[in-house]
């Protein structure tokens, strides 16, 4: 399992509820309501690093699906 994904599942991200976050090296490096802008901002700051975009759910419900 990816380290960033494991971190995301265990991290306390309540302050980001309902927002998109970009995680790199087990840290939130960008957040906001527009996923495109959040991702773009993160890639500008970290152009050569792998970054992952997720939406932090509100409440206690997680819905997982495979594309």
GUGUTI-876501 format. One record per atom (N, C-alpha, C, O): y, z, x; residue number from 1; residue in three letters. Coordinates in nm, 3 decimals. Atoms other than C-alpha are relative to their C-alpha. Last residue first. Example, Ala and Ser with C-alpha at 12.3 -4.5 7.8 and 13.67 -1.06 7.14 Angstrom:
REM residues 2
SITE/-0.119/-0.006/-0.082/2/SER
SITE/-0.106/0.714/1.367/2/SER
SITE/0.109/0.073/-0.077/2/SER
SITE/0.220/0.090/-0.026/2/SER
SITE/-0.119/0.000/0.089/1/ALA
SITE/-0.450/0.780/1.230/1/ALA
SITE/0.120/0.000/0.090/1/ALA
SITE/0.118/0.066/0.194/1/ALA
END
This chain:
REM residues 67
SITE/-0.044/0.138/0.029/67/UNK
SITE/0.320/-1.132/-1.217/67/UNK
SITE/-0.096/-0.099/0.057/67/UNK
SITE/-0.076/-0.219/0.044/67/UNK
SITE/0.022/0.091/-0.112/66/UNK
SITE/0.157/-0.791/-1.235/66/UNK
SITE/0.045/-0.138/-0.041/66/UNK
SITE/0.013/-0.184/-0.150/66/UNK
SITE/0.067/0.124/0.038/65/UNK
SITE/0.284/-0.521/-1.466/65/UNK
SITE/-0.009/-0.089/0.123/65/UNK
SITE/0.069/-0.076/0.217/65/UNK
SITE/0.039/0.085/-0.112/64/UNK
SITE/0.384/-0.159/-1.430/64/UNK
SITE/-0.066/-0.126/-0.056/64/UNK
SITE/-0.145/-0.119/-0.151/64/UNK
SITE/0.081/0.109/0.049/63/UNK
SITE/0.578/0.037/-1.691/63/UNK
SITE/-0.027/-0.092/0.117/63/UNK
SITE/0.065/-0.145/0.178/63/UNK
SITE/0.012/0.112/-0.092/62/UNK
SITE/0.704/0.375/-1.581/62/UNK
SITE/-0.086/-0.105/-0.066/62/UNK
SITE/-0.190/-0.073/-0.123/62/UNK
SITE/0.095/0.107/0.025/61/UNK
SITE/0.824/0.629/-1.836/61/UNK
SITE/0.009/-0.108/0.108/61/UNK
SITE/0.117/-0.159/0.140/61/UNK
SITE/0.122/-0.021/-0.076/60/UNK
SITE/0.979/0.963/-1.743/60/UNK
SITE/-0.100/-0.113/-0.012/60/UNK
SITE/-0.215/-0.097/0.029/60/UNK
SITE/0.102/-0.087/0.057/59/UNK
SITE/1.336/0.903/-1.852/59/UNK
SITE/-0.121/0.010/0.090/59/UNK
SITE/-0.111/-0.008/0.211/59/UNK
SITE/-0.062/-0.120/0.057/58/UNK
SITE/1.533/0.605/-1.732/58/UNK
SITE/-0.111/0.083/-0.061/58/UNK
SITE/-0.212/0.029/-0.107/58/UNK
SITE/0.007/-0.022/0.145/57/UNK
SITE/1.354/0.363/-1.506/57/UNK
SITE/0.081/0.122/-0.042/57/UNK
SITE/0.108/0.212/0.037/57/UNK
SITE/0.041/-0.139/0.021/56/UNK
SITE/1.474/0.275/-1.156/56/UNK
SITE/0.001/0.025/-0.151/56/UNK
SITE/0.103/0.007/-0.217/56/UNK
SITE/-0.084/-0.066/0.100/55/UNK
SITE/1.485/-0.102/-1.122/55/UNK
SITE/-0.057/0.139/-0.022/55/UNK
SITE/-0.176/0.156/-0.047/55/UNK
SITE/0.067/-0.058/0.117/54/UNK
SITE/1.336/-0.228/-0.800/54/UNK
SITE/0.104/0.051/-0.097/54/UNK
SITE/0.217/0.082/-0.059/54/UNK
SITE/-0.085/-0.030/0.116/53/UNK
SITE/1.447/-0.453/-0.513/53/UNK
SITE/-0.086/0.054/-0.113/53/UNK
SITE/-0.188/-0.005/-0.148/53/UNK
SITE/0.071/0.008/0.127/52/UNK
SITE/1.264/-0.451/-0.178/52/UNK
SITE/0.094/0.047/-0.112/52/UNK
SITE/0.159/0.150/-0.101/52/UNK
SITE/-0.056/-0.090/0.101/51/UNK
SITE/1.415/-0.523/0.163/51/UNK
SITE/-0.075/-0.024/-0.131/51/UNK
SITE/-0.126/-0.133/-0.156/51/UNK
SITE/0.060/0.017/0.131/50/UNK
SITE/1.253/-0.671/0.471/50/UNK
SITE/0.058/0.104/-0.094/50/UNK
SITE/0.058/0.223/-0.064/50/UNK
SITE/0.097/-0.101/0.042/49/UNK
SITE/1.493/-0.664/0.761/49/UNK
SITE/-0.056/-0.034/-0.138/49/UNK
SITE/0.010/-0.096/-0.221/49/UNK
SITE/0.130/0.027/-0.062/48/UNK
SITE/1.665/-0.956/0.931/48/UNK
SITE/-0.109/0.098/-0.042/48/UNK
SITE/-0.223/0.089/0.005/48/UNK
SITE/0.050/0.137/0.016/47/UNK
SITE/1.978/-0.979/0.717/47/UNK
SITE/-0.140/-0.025/0.056/47/UNK
SITE/-0.208/-0.116/0.008/47/UNK
SITE/0.129/-0.002/-0.072/46/UNK
SITE/2.032/-0.604/0.677/46/UNK
SITE/-0.065/-0.138/-0.006/46/UNK
SITE/-0.172/-0.153/-0.066/46/UNK
SITE/0.004/-0.115/-0.091/45/UNK
SITE/2.393/-0.545/0.561/45/UNK
SITE/-0.121/-0.005/0.093/45/UNK
SITE/-0.115/0.041/0.207/45/UNK
SITE/-0.116/0.016/-0.090/44/UNK
SITE/2.427/-0.893/0.408/44/UNK
SITE/-0.001/0.111/0.105/44/UNK
SITE/0.024/0.086/0.223/44/UNK
SITE/0.036/0.101/-0.099/43/UNK
SITE/2.074/-0.861/0.267/43/UNK
SITE/0.115/-0.028/0.097/43/UNK
SITE/0.091/-0.061/0.213/43/UNK
SITE/0.099/-0.055/-0.093/42/UNK
SITE/2.161/-0.533/0.094/42/UNK
SITE/-0.035/-0.099/0.110/42/UNK
SITE/-0.048/-0.061/0.226/42/UNK
SITE/-0.067/-0.100/-0.083/41/UNK
SITE/2.478/-0.673/-0.062/41/UNK
SITE/-0.095/0.057/0.105/41/UNK
SITE/-0.057/0.076/0.221/41/UNK
SITE/-0.087/0.072/-0.094/40/UNK
SITE/2.287/-0.978/-0.188/40/UNK
SITE/0.071/0.097/0.096/40/UNK
SITE/0.077/0.072/0.216/40/UNK
SITE/0.084/0.062/-0.102/39/UNK
SITE/2.017/-0.760/-0.345/39/UNK
SITE/0.084/-0.070/0.107/39/UNK
SITE/0.059/-0.054/0.226/39/UNK
SITE/0.061/-0.110/-0.076/38/UNK
SITE/2.264/-0.539/-0.532/38/UNK
SITE/-0.083/-0.056/0.115/38/UNK
SITE/-0.075/-0.008/0.228/38/UNK
SITE/-0.103/-0.055/-0.090/37/UNK
SITE/2.470/-0.842/-0.638/37/UNK
SITE/-0.058/0.111/0.088/37/UNK
SITE/-0.024/0.121/0.206/37/UNK
SITE/-0.039/0.102/-0.098/36/UNK
SITE/2.166/-1.020/-0.780/36/UNK
SITE/0.100/0.053/0.101/36/UNK
SITE/0.086/0.031/0.221/36/UNK
SITE/0.101/0.012/-0.105/35/UNK
SITE/2.028/-0.707/-0.948/35/UNK
SITE/0.036/-0.103/0.107/35/UNK
SITE/0.004/-0.082/0.224/35/UNK
SITE/0.026/0.143/-0.012/34/UNK
SITE/2.352/-0.633/-1.133/34/UNK
SITE/-0.099/-0.024/0.113/34/UNK
SITE/-0.064/-0.008/0.230/34/UNK
SITE/0.053/0.051/0.126/33/UNK
SITE/2.360/-0.268/-1.244/33/UNK
SITE/-0.036/-0.148/0.004/33/UNK
SITE/-0.113/-0.195/-0.079/33/UNK
SITE/-0.097/0.046/0.099/32/UNK
SITE/2.405/-0.105/-0.906/32/UNK
SITE/-0.070/-0.056/-0.122/32/UNK
SITE/-0.193/-0.048/-0.134/32/UNK
SITE/0.035/-0.029/0.139/31/UNK
SITE/2.236/0.014/-0.588/31/UNK
SITE/0.109/-0.051/-0.093/31/UNK
SITE/0.223/-0.070/-0.052/31/UNK
SITE/-0.093/0.063/0.094/30/UNK
SITE/2.222/-0.063/-0.216/30/UNK
SITE/-0.046/0.035/-0.140/30/UNK
SITE/-0.165/0.050/-0.165/30/UNK
SITE/-0.112/0.056/-0.077/29/UNK
SITE/2.060/0.089/0.093/29/UNK
SITE/0.102/-0.070/-0.088/29/UNK
SITE/0.210/-0.106/-0.041/29/UNK
SITE/-0.076/0.084/0.092/28/UNK
SITE/1.817/0.327/-0.076/28/UNK
SITE/0.122/-0.050/0.078/28/UNK
SITE/0.204/0.030/0.124/28/UNK
SITE/-0.135/-0.044/0.036/27/UNK
SITE/1.602/0.454/0.211/27/UNK
SITE/0.059/-0.095/-0.102/27/UNK
SITE/0.032/-0.216/-0.098/27/UNK
SITE/0.007/-0.124/0.079/26/UNK
SITE/1.230/0.437/0.293/26/UNK
SITE/0.137/0.060/-0.029/26/UNK
SITE/0.152/0.182/-0.036/26/UNK
SITE/0.041/-0.110/-0.087/25/UNK
SITE/1.274/0.172/0.564/25/UNK
SITE/0.010/0.136/-0.069/25/UNK
SITE/0.060/0.233/-0.011/25/UNK
SITE/0.035/0.050/-0.132/24/UNK
SITE/1.460/-0.058/0.326/24/UNK
SITE/-0.029/0.120/0.088/24/UNK
SITE/0.052/0.212/0.098/24/UNK
SITE/0.053/-0.096/-0.095/23/UNK
SITE/1.499/0.001/-0.045/23/UNK
SITE/-0.039/-0.072/0.128/23/UNK
SITE/-0.098/-0.179/0.126/23/UNK
SITE/0.067/0.072/-0.108/22/UNK
SITE/1.719/-0.195/-0.281/22/UNK
SITE/-0.039/0.104/0.103/22/UNK
SITE/0.042/0.185/0.146/22/UNK
SITE/-0.015/-0.051/-0.135/21/UNK
SITE/1.803/-0.019/-0.605/21/UNK
SITE/-0.072/-0.094/0.097/21/UNK
SITE/-0.172/-0.156/0.063/21/UNK
SITE/0.084/0.067/-0.098/20/UNK
SITE/1.865/-0.146/-0.955/20/UNK
SITE/0.028/0.062/0.137/20/UNK
SITE/0.141/0.096/0.169/20/UNK
SITE/-0.062/0.092/-0.096/19/UNK
SITE/2.014/0.095/-1.204/19/UNK
SITE/-0.107/-0.068/0.086/19/UNK
SITE/-0.222/-0.025/0.092/19/UNK
SITE/-0.057/0.115/0.070/18/UNK
SITE/1.883/0.262/-1.519/18/UNK
SITE/0.065/-0.102/0.091/18/UNK
SITE/0.111/-0.206/0.044/18/UNK
SITE/0.069/0.036/0.124/17/UNK
SITE/1.829/0.594/-1.341/17/UNK
SITE/0.073/-0.113/-0.072/17/UNK
SITE/0.194/-0.106/-0.095/17/UNK
SITE/-0.003/0.145/0.013/16/UNK
SITE/1.994/0.588/-0.994/16/UNK
SITE/-0.064/-0.048/-0.131/16/UNK
SITE/-0.086/-0.168/-0.148/16/UNK
SITE/-0.142/0.041/0.002/15/UNK
SITE/2.084/0.960/-0.985/15/UNK
SITE/0.016/-0.151/-0.013/15/UNK
SITE/0.126/-0.200/-0.039/15/UNK
SITE/-0.064/-0.024/0.130/14/UNK
SITE/1.726/1.034/-1.088/14/UNK
SITE/0.144/-0.045/-0.005/14/UNK
SITE/0.190/-0.091/-0.110/14/UNK
SITE/-0.104/0.102/0.019/13/UNK
SITE/1.588/0.871/-0.774/13/UNK
SITE/0.073/0.017/-0.133/13/UNK
SITE/0.128/-0.080/-0.187/13/UNK
SITE/-0.082/-0.048/0.112/12/UNK
SITE/1.377/1.161/-0.650/12/UNK
SITE/0.119/-0.095/-0.013/12/UNK
SITE/0.218/-0.084/0.059/12/UNK
SITE/-0.139/-0.039/-0.023/11/UNK
SITE/1.135/0.974/-0.427/11/UNK
SITE/0.067/0.050/-0.128/11/UNK
SITE/0.033/0.007/-0.238/11/UNK
SITE/-0.011/-0.145/-0.022/10/UNK
SITE/0.758/0.972/-0.481/10/UNK
SITE/0.145/0.050/0.009/10/UNK
SITE/0.169/0.170/-0.005/10/UNK
SITE/0.074/-0.074/0.103/9/UNK
SITE/0.702/0.627/-0.632/9/UNK
SITE/0.019/0.150/0.011/9/UNK
SITE/0.011/0.221/-0.090/9/UNK
SITE/-0.066/0.019/0.129/8/UNK
SITE/0.976/0.470/-0.419/8/UNK
SITE/-0.068/0.082/-0.109/8/UNK
SITE/-0.001/0.145/-0.190/8/UNK
SITE/-0.119/-0.084/-0.002/7/UNK
SITE/0.823/0.615/-0.100/7/UNK
SITE/0.072/-0.006/-0.135/7/UNK
SITE/0.112/0.098/-0.188/7/UNK
SITE/0.046/-0.139/0.007/6/UNK
SITE/0.486/0.460/-0.179/6/UNK
SITE/0.119/0.096/-0.006/6/UNK
SITE/0.119/0.190/-0.085/6/UNK
SITE/0.048/-0.021/0.137/5/UNK
SITE/0.658/0.130/-0.248/5/UNK
SITE/-0.050/0.143/-0.019/5/UNK
SITE/-0.019/0.207/-0.120/5/UNK
SITE/-0.117/-0.013/0.086/4/UNK
SITE/0.854/0.146/0.077/4/UNK
SITE/-0.040/0.026/-0.145/4/UNK
SITE/0.026/0.102/-0.216/4/UNK
SITE/-0.065/-0.130/-0.020/3/UNK
SITE/0.535/0.221/0.270/3/UNK
SITE/0.122/0.019/-0.088/3/UNK
SITE/0.145/0.129/-0.139/3/UNK
SITE/-0.125/0.009/-0.073/2/UNK
SITE/0.351/-0.080/0.123/2/UNK
SITE/0.068/0.137/0.009/2/UNK
SITE/0.073/0.210/-0.090/2/UNK
SITE/-0.119/0.000/0.085/1/UNK
SITE/0.000/0.000/0.000/1/UNK
SITE/0.124/0.000/0.089/1/UNK
SITE/0.126/0.065/0.194/1/UNK
END
